[in-house]
Amino acid sequence: VVECFESESEYMLISEKAYAPPLLDFLAQKSQDGTAKVGDREAAEILRQVLTALVHCHKRGIVHGRLEPSCLLLAGPDGGGQKHGRPVQVK
């Protein structure tokens, strides 16, 4: 986090530019006709990681306003982006 702002109803966090691809791009690559074709095990692992991250945030009083594939980043083992990286990170 580079900077934080607060209004009466919101907190805004400014972070460094993320160079990881969004989950939406990953799903689009898996699909040839526009419908994501992800295996059950892979989908379960992605969902597990997203839910684990949300529980972590919610326990600390942090909520996420827009939780959708375009707002989730794939990260490599070192936290940086890579083509088919893991884990999923909330953007």
Secondary structure, 3 states (H helix, E strand, C coil): CCEEEECCCCEEEECCCCCCCEHHHHHHHCCCCCCCCCCHHHHHHHHHHHHHHHHHHHHCCCCCCCCCHHHEEECCCCCCCCCCCCCEEEC
